């Protein structure tokens, strides 16, 4: 906070390395999708460069922060940067939750003849608007004209509830970690952080197990609008938990290095908020997919 | 029952948003607001989960049947 002029980094090469990494990743991905043999390794190379860039660039930012290069204005710009990132994340999940609501409350009932769509049932003989819909009429790969939706009861109090309990517990532990950091209790902070990361990893383990069960029981990405929205929502959520657990691990490393104090710990705040957000998304999933 | 669940979720979202405002503001006040809002949001979430368990046990709500058979 010593320098009162806005800090502008000079001579940094990380942006161009990032651009090269992204370009190589997408060249690899495009060729992978065309089933070209070198697609996957090239994409792997691109991702490696991206990870290298992230470590290097964020490492530089951390070192600049510790050396006292940043002032209050830079601090504000970090906070705003984080808020825009959060806005994009909220909109991302809003789109998927929106798709779930639209399919469930509007388009599926319409296909079944709701509102002024009394003729649509003529298009798909035997179709009844039910939820979960696992065989969308007219969809690519939809087999025959059977829209039968027979369901076996799965105990919502099984894995989904265990996972909710795990993630909510991690929300409690990170709140205790936050409290410990604000009070300057370093050992408690480290212990609560380790507990939070462990609970997150455990959640991911159970989620993989649940996918195994669901897939085995015939619920796939191609299982109608329900299968698609189920896997996209829970899959992207799982990806976010993974990213959150990595960020928490980095923060734990930084705590052990003594980078934060009870007043100055924006990096912790950003990651803590992100973790709470991911927790709320799961709670929304649990309630809207399994209950309401 | 659904209305109560959705109402609690709205309050949870509101407190998460309030924490975000605190984080953007920064400083001692902002940091304080952020922590208190996050504490409220986790408390409400745990309460909602326990309430769901209780309501289900009492037979007030039924879970969705989630896995289709083919």
Interface residues (C-beta under 8 A of the other chain):
Chain A: X75 X76 X79 X80 X82 X83 X86 X131 X132 X134 X149 X150 X151 X152 X153 X154 X156 X157 X160 X161 X164 X165 X168 X171 X172 X175 X178 X179 X182 X214 X217 X218 X219 X223 X226 X263 X266 X269 X270 X272 X273 X276 X277 X279 X280 X283 X284 X287 X289 X290 X291 X292
Chain B: X2 X5 X6 X9 X12 X13 X16 X19 X20 X23 X24 X25 X26 X28 X31 X34 X35 X38 X39 X41 X42 X45 X46 X48 X49 X52 X53 X56 X61 X63 X64 X65 X66 X67 X68 X69 X70
